[in-house]
Amino acid sequence: MIKAGLIAGMFGAVMTIVYGTHKPGVAIIAGMLSGLGAGLLAFQRSPQANPKKAAILGAEAGAIAGAWTGLALFVMAFVIAPAAGISAGDFAEHLSETVILADTLGLGSDILILLFAFGFSTLTGALLGAAACAARSLPLRPNIPLLAVIALPVLLIPLIDRAGNLLLLDALIPIYIFILLALGLNIVVGYAGLLDLGYAAFFAIGAYTTAMLSSPHLGINLSFWLVIWVAAAVAAIAGLTLGAPTLPLRGDYLAIVTLGFGEIVPILFRSLGGGPPGGTLTLRFFGMPIGIEQVDLTGGNKGINPISPPHLPLIGDFEPSNKIPWYYLLIVIMGLAIFFINRLRDSRQGRAWMAMREDELAADAMGINVVRTKLLAFSMGAMFSGFGGAFYGAFIGAIFPSSFDFSVSIILLCMVILGGLGNMTGVIVGGLLIQGADKMFIPKGAELFRRIAETKARAEDTSTVGVSALQDLTQQRLLLFGIVLVVMMLVRPEGLLPNERRKAELHPDDDTINSNSVAAEAEADPSLAA
């Protein structure tokens, strides 16, 4: 319980420290999330059949995590902020502006606001930890109370963000987009066992389909609510197109082909940008020149800009300055995706994917149509990437070929491997960790260290040569991800939250895992016991 609270509280403490110099109110959200995580982690380490005992366990773990987060705010106020050159007056102003309810309660003193933030973080952490642990102990499938507890802080984040002017949604929405993509990739890699290194291509196809059908670029400006389905369908067809010629391939050979596909698609979108107005492209057919008028389909390197945003009668156009409608729309898309993928995993098709992943020859001998199973895996995975690409294009308002390079596929694969192959919860956790580090912790941490280094250099009248190195830390994220993957492969190759079957495969000498893995997974998923 203590260990679970400290581990989850570490996340809240880091989030508070890297954002706390200018947005100390982020400790409220960090305390909620760390308390929720502590409750779930405590239950995983010490399962409880009694909801009351589970609630007490979760409350203790959540309170520790929330208190750890609140203490980080005190460290930020009295140690880190002065070291970063932030005066007491400036920090007090940031504190009163970003901590919710501080003005409403009339908390005029900085100490009172800090104590309020500490108490609020501890209390909400304890409540969410208790609720999550108690709901987790209920023998329900699906566990609606647990889903409601998890959804509560997720739905409250935009309201707290707006009240405290925290501006977290600018980072959270791209993180959620990548999690949606990783859920689709998990179908291909985690369920079907097909190594796909070109998944970013389907992301690009969904985004460019949206851009071409919902922008003035080609004179076609369809509604986003129609285009998002068209983009998903086009991406699914592209998945079938990739899957058909790769049916005989396995392992490394399949990975090489998908890698080539992922590189070809961005180049194709660059090439379809056309040439000068009125220019012609000359092709030769059996030696006969054929002139074709060049059409600018994709905008080439300059991309397509602008892309029309979604429109709702009561809200109007989704504005770039107001991220809340975008956030809730993405939450709805992700919720539907999780529900659909969960049902798909438990279906006959999902079991066919897993059988093919274990042994393709044995699956074929047992009557599974391997051709159809592979094609559906590529198609379903690509479809969710198409949804993500459509939302991404509309949200950004412009797309460029450079946004869909090979690094996107690698980052998505890292998210799936880090979280745990074949486990949706693990993929979500892996996505939060990797994309949270990429979009939030590394940039903000590098900025904080730079400010501390500059303040120290000015105070000691020394050189600031090391400051540029700290600034370059944000450009080395792939190196950091690579180091994390190497360590994970050595220490925990199955990922942070693997399914039991996968864990048993990677630990064949562990008698305890082998004897309990199938039973544990069947207990968690009754459909697998059938």
N, C-alpha and C positions, 0 to 999 in steps of 0.2 A: 504494500500500500504506500509506504513512504517512498520507495524507489519509483513507483509509478508516478506519484505526485511530483517528485524531483525531475524525472525525465520530461514529463509534459510541461512542468513549470519552466524548464530550461528554454523551451520554445517561446513561451510568453515573455521570459526575461530578455531573450535576444531581440525579439520583436520590439519590446519596449525601449531597449537601449539604442537600437539603430534608428528608430523613429522619434525617440523621446526628446531630442534636442529642440525640435520645432513643433512636434506634435505629441506632447506627453499624454494627451487624452487617449492615445492608441492603447494605453495600458488597460482600459476598460474592455476593449474587444479582445486583447491578448489574454486577459484573465478569463473571459468567457470561454474562449476556444481551448485554452490550456486546461481549464477545469473539465470541460467535456472530454478532451483527450485523456485526461488522467483517470476519469471514471471508466472509460472503455478499456484503457490499458490495465487498470487494477482488476477489472473483471476477467480479462484474458489471462492474467497471471494467477488469479485466485477465484475461479468460478464459484458462484453461490446459487443454490437452488431456491433459497428463501429470499423473496424480494425485499423484505425488511432488512435482513443482514446485508444484502447487496447494496441497498441504499446507504446504510451506515458506512460500508466500505468505500463506496463512491464519494460520499460526502467528505470523508477524511482525506482521500486522495485529491479530490477537487479543491478542498480548502488549502492543502499544501501547495498545489500548483498555483492557485490564485494568490496566495500570500507570497510565494516566490516571485511572481510577476509584480506584485505591489512593492516588494522590497527593491526590485530592480529600478522602480521609479524613484525611490529615495536615493539610490546610488547615482542615478542619472542627475538628480537635482543638485546633490552636494559634492559630487566627485567629477563626473564626466562632463557635465555642462560647463563648469568653470575651466576644466582642462581644454575644452574646445573653444574657449574664448567667448562664451555666451555670458553676458552679464546677468546678475541676479534680477534686475528689472525686466530684461527681455524674457528670461525664462518664466518669471511670474506672469507676464502678459500672455505667453504661450499657454501657460497652465490654465489660466482663467478662461481663455478662449476655446480650448479644445476639450476640457473635461466637462462632460455633460452634467447638467443639473447643478453645477457649481454656482452660477448666478441665481438660479431659481431658489436655491437653499440659502442664499445670502452668505456664502463662504468667502469672506473678504481676505482672510489670511492664507498665505501660501501653505503653511503647515496644516491648516484645516483642510485645504483642498487635497494635499498629499495624503492625509489620513483618510479622507473620504474616498479617494481613488483606491487606496490600499484596502479599506473595508469593503468597498463595492466589488473590487476584483476578487477578494477572498470569498465574499458571500455568493456572488454569481457562480464562481468556480465550484463552490461546495454544492449549490443547488443543482447545477447542470451535471456535475459528477454523480450526485445521488440519483437524479432522474435517469441518467444514461445507464448506470449500473443496475438500477431496479428494473428498468425496461428490458435490459439485456438478459435478465434472469427469467423473463417470462417465456414459456414454451410455445411461442406463437410463430406461425409462418404464413404470410409475411408478418414481421414484428412491427406493426403499425405504431405502437407507442415509442419504440426506439427511433423509428424514422421521424416521428414528430419531434422528439427531443433533439435530434441532430439538425432538423430543418429550422428549429426556432432561432438559434444564433445566426445561422446562415441568412435567414430572412430579415433579421434585425440589423445586420451589418450596415446596409445602406442608410438606414434611419439614424443610427449612431454616427456614421460617417458624415452625414449632412449636418447633424446637430453640432458636432465638434469640428467641422471643416477639416477632416483628416485627409481627404483626397486619396483614400486607399483604393477606391474603385478603379482608378486608372491602372493599377497593377493587378487587381484581382480579376478583372474581366479577361485579360490575355491569359492569365493562369488557368481560368476555367475553360477557355477555348482549347488550350493544350490538353487539359484533362479529358475533354470530350473526344479529342483526336486519339488520345492514348487508350480510351475505352474501345474505340473501333479497332485500333491496332491489336489490342488484347484478344479480339476474336480470331485474328489471323495467326498471331504468334502464340498466344497463351492457350487458346482452346484447340485450334487446328494444328499447331506445331509447325507452321510454315514461316520460315524466316524471311521477313519482308524488309528490305533496306531502302525501298523507294516509296515509302508511304506518303511522303510529302507531295508526291505527284498528284494524288487524289485530292489533297488539300488545295493544291493549285487549281485543279480542274473545277472544283466547286466554287472557288473564289472567282475565277475568270468567267465561268458560266453566269454567275450573278452579275459581274461587271458588264458583260456584253448584253445582257437582257434587261438590266435595270439601271441604265445610264444613258446620257445623250450621245455616247460615243458612236454607236451604230444607228442612232435614231429610234431605238427600241427602249421603252421605259415602262416595263411591266411592274406590277405590284410585287413587293418583296415576299408577301405571303404565298404567292404562286411560284416565284422564282426559286425560293429555297427548296421546294420539292423537286423542281426541274433540275437544280444543281445536284441534289442527292441522287436523282435518277441517272444523270449523266455520269457522275462519279461511279455509281454502281455498274453501269455499262462498261466504263473504263476498267473496272476491276475484273469483269468477265473477259475483256480484251487482253488484259495481262495474264489472267489465269489460264486461258485456253492453250497458248503455246508452251506454258511451263508445266503442264500436267505430268510429263515424264520425269521432271527434274526434282531432286531432293537436296536438302542440306546446303552445302556451299555453292553448288551450281545454281540452285534456285535463288540464293542470296545475291549472286553475281548478276543474274538476269534482272531481278527487281531493282538492284542498284543502277543498272543501265537505264531501266525505265524511268527511275526517279531523276536521272540526269538529263534524259532526252526531253522530258515534258517542259521544264523551264526554258531549254534552248528552243524548243518548238514555239513557245509563246513569244520569245524574243523575235524569232524569224517571221512570225505571222504579223509583225508590225508593219509590213509593207515598206515601200520606198517613197520617193517623192511623189507628190500629187500628180496624177496623170501618167506615172511611169508604168512601164511594162516589164514583165518577167518573161524571158525567152527560154522555152524548152525545146528540145529536139526529139522528135518521135520518128525512128527509123531514118534519121538524117534530115528530116523536114522540120524547119523552124516553126514553132508555134508561139505566138505572142499572147500572153495573158495579162490583163490589166491587174495591177497590184492593188489589193484592198487592205487597208489598215484594220485588221481584226482585233489586235491585242494591244496596240500602242507601242510595241517594241520595248526598248529599255525604259522608256518614260512611263510605261504602264497606262492604266485607265483611271482617269480622275475627272469629275467626281462620280461617285456611285450614289444612287438615290437611297435614302434611309427608309426604314419601315414607317408606316402611317397607321394610326388607329383613330377612330372617330372622337373618342373622349380625350385622347392625349395629343393628337396631331402628329406631326413628324417627330421622330426620335432625334433630338438635338445632340450634337457632339458635346456641348457644354453640360448637359444633364445626363449623367451616366446611370441614374437609377432605373429608368425604363429598360435600358440595355441589359442591366444586371438581372432584373427579374425575368426578362425574356430568355436570357441564357440559362437561368436556373430552370425555367420550364422545359427548355430543350434538353438540358442535361437530365432532368427528372424523367422525362419520357424515354430518353436513351437508356438510362439505367434500368427502368422497368422493362423495356423491350429486350434488352440484352439479357437480363436476368431470366425472363421467360424463355428466351431463345436457348439459354444454357441448359435449362431444365427440360427442354423438349427433346423429341427423338433426334432432331438435327444436331442439337448440342451434344448429345451422347455420341452421335456418329463422329463429330469433330474430335472428341476426346479419345475415342477408340482409334481413329486414324493417327492421332498424335502419339499414342502409345506404340502402335505397330501397324503400319499401313498394310502390309501383306496379310496379317491376321484379320484386320478389319475387312479387307476385300474377300477373304475366304469365308467370312461369316455372313456375307451377303450385302455388305454396305457398298453402295455405289460411290466409289472413291472419286470418280470424275465429277459427279454432281456435288459431292461434299466439298471438294477443293474449290470448285467454281463458286459455290455459295459462300464459302469463307472469304474469298477475295472480294466478292460482290458486297456482302454485308459489311465487312470492314471498311470498304471504300465508301459505302453509302454514308456512314457516320462521319467520315472525313469530309464528304461533300456538304453535309449539314454545317460542320465547323467552318469550312471554307466560305460558305454562303454568308454565315453570320459575320465572319472576320472581314469579308469584303465590305459589307454594309456598315459595320462598326468603324472601321478605319476610314472608309470613304474614298479610298484609293488603293490600288494594288500594283505591285511591281514584281518582275520575275525574280529579283534578288531576295524576296521574302520567302522563297520556297526552295532554298538550296539544300544540299545534302545534310547540313548540320541539323535541320529540322527533323529529319528522319532519325538521326542518331539520338537526339535529345528525347524524342518520343520513345524510342526503344529503351533508352536508359530509364525512363519513368516506369515502363512496364517491368523491366528486369529488377530494378531497385525495390519496387513495391511488392512484386511476387507474381510470377506468370500464372495466368488462369484465375486470378482472384481480383474481382472488381474493387473491393475495399482496398486491397494492396495497391492497385493501380492508382486509385485516387490519392492515397497517402504518398506514394512515390511521386505523383505529379505535384502535390502540394509542396513536398520537400525540394524537388529539383527546380520547379518553376518559381517557387517562393524564394529560393536562393538566387535564382537568375534575375528575377524581376524586382525583388525587394531587398533581401538581406545583403547580397554582394554589393550592389550600387550604393545603398545607404550606408553600409558598413565602411566601404572605401571612402565615401565622402566624410564620414565621422572621423576616421583615422587621419585623413588628410587635414581636417580642421585642427585636430589635436597636434599633429606634427608641425603645422604652420604656426600655431600659437606658441608651442615650445621653442621653435626656431626663432621667433621674434623676441621671446622673452630672454633667450640666451644669446641672441645676436649671432646665430650660427647659420650654416648653409641649409637650404631646403632641397637638396638634391634628392633625398629619399621620398619627397612628396610626389614626384612624378611617377615613381614606382608604385605607390599606393593607388594613384589614379589609373594606372595600367592594369590594376587587378581586375577591373570590370571586363577587360578584353581577354582575360585568361580563363573564362568560365568553362570552356570545353576541357581545358587542362584539369581544372578542379573536378569536373564531372568524371573525367577519366580516372583520376586518382580514387574517387569514391567507388567507382565500379570495380577497380582492381582490388580494393580492400574488401568490398562486398563479396567478390568471387572467392576470396581467400577465407573470409570469416563466416559468411552466411550466403552461400551460393543460391539458395532457394529464394532469397529476397526477404524483405521485412515481414510480410504477411502472406506467406505462400499457402496454397491449399494443401491439405494433408497428403494427397497422393503425390504431388510434386515433391514435397518434403521427404517422403519415403523413398522416392526414386534417387534423390541425391544423398541419402544417408542409408545405404543398403545394409550396413553393418549394425545399425541401431535397432536392436530387437524390440525395444519399447515402441519406437515409431512404427516399425513394420506391423506389429501386432495390433496397434490401436488406430492406425491411420485411416483404414477403410471404415472401421466402425465409427470413428469420430466424424468423418465426413458424411456418412450415412445418417448419423444422428442430427447433424447440422442441416442436411439436405435429404429429407425422406425420399425424394424421387429417385435418388441414386441407389437406394436399397431395393428398389423394385426389380 
